Amino acid sequence: MDRLLRVFNGFKIPTYLWFDGDKNSDDEEVKKKTLELLKLLGGPIEQIKDVATKVSNTYAVLEYNLEQTLREEIKDYEDLEKEAVEKLGPIGKPLKHRFIANRLKQRIEDGAAPEKVLPGTIIKIVEKVKELSYSGSILQTIED
């Protein structure tokens, strides 16, 4: 992910990075990568225990992961998960999340206000992506 960010940034392509903070991961390499990404993005976080969900102008980090965020922000997430399995059988995360997204979309089409249906963190991220523009190089220069 960091390599793609560097390449896109080097070509002045506006890029919004969105990643899991994986604060509760047992994998030390995953935690290390989270801290490396935050440092690259100018985040002041130095220890994994300090990672919290943050939506900035150029990146979003979720304290744990997307699924945990959705669980916390969609009041009937578990019911939607069960419905997905009942209708589709044993499925993986991508298909389950697509099913849930379609259910949320249907609620909005039926007249519910998006801010009452969609997770607040996702709404904030979408707004930041809409406003995104190239804001300068993240590449470090080597001084003689």
Sequence and secondary structure as in RCSB ss.txt:
>XXXX:A:sequence
MDRLLRVFNGFKIPTYLWFDGDKNSDDEEVKKKTLELLKLLGGPIEQIKDVATKVSNTYAVLEYNLEQTLREEIK
DYEDLEKEAVEKLGPIGKPLKHRFIANRLKQRIEDGAAPEKVLPGTIIKIVEKVKELSYSGSILQTIED
>XXXX:A:secstr
 HHHHHHHHHTT    EEEE  TT S HHHHHHHHHHHHHTT    SGGG   EE SSEEEESS HHHHHHHHST
THHHHHHHHHHHH S  HHHHHHHHHHHHHHHHHTT  HHHHS HHHHHHHHHHHH             
